[in-house]
Amino acid sequence: MALLVHGYPSSSFMWRRPMEALAEAGWRAVAPDLPGFGESEPDRPGTWERKVEALERFRSGLGLDDLLL
């Protein structure tokens, strides 16, 4: 499983083509939007610490333990 995390000021949309290539190679991949990017709601106060916490909630909520980052 590959977890694809976008940078600033982008969104998960940037991963659309790499996700296709990963799928063709037999990989599963997820690419969430960080809070306040793409069409996701902001997670106040919008610090990088909050974004890391949100990413960890996403990862653990889906039970993604064995990841390629």
N, C-alpha and C positions, 0 to 999 in steps of 0.2 A: 504494500500500500504506500502510495506517495502522498504526502501532505504538502500542498503547494501554497505558499504564503506570499501574497503580493507586497510590494513596497509602497512608499509614499510618493506621490498622491494617486495611486492606482486602484485597481479593484481586481477581483478574481477573473474578470473578463480577459485579462492579459494572458491567462493560462489556457484559453480555449484550444489553441493549436497544439501546445505541448501535451494537453490531456488527450487529444485525439491520437497523437503519436504513442503515448504511454499505453493507451487502450489497445492499439494495434500490436504493440509489443507484449501484450498479455498482462499489463499492470492495471491495478485499480488505483484511482486517484481522486482526491477531493481537494477543492480550492474554495474555502470560505472567504467571504468578505469580512475584513476587520470592521469593528463597530465604527459607523460614521462614513464608511466608504461604500462605493457601489450603491446599492439600494438598501443597505442596512441602516438601522437607527443608531444614532450616537450613543455611547455609553459614558455618561458624564462621570468624571470631569474630562475625559478624552485624553488622558495621559498614556504614554507608551506602556506603563505598568498595567493600566486597565485593559489595553489591547492584548497584552500577554496573558492576563487573567482570562479574558474572553476566549482566546485561542485555546487555553488549557481546558476551560469548561467545554468547548466544542469537542476537543480531542477525547477527553474523558467521558463526555456524554455519549459519544458514539463508540466508546470502547476501543479506540484506536491505540493499540499498545506497541505493535511492531511496525514502525514507520521508517520510510526513507524520507529524510527532510532535505 
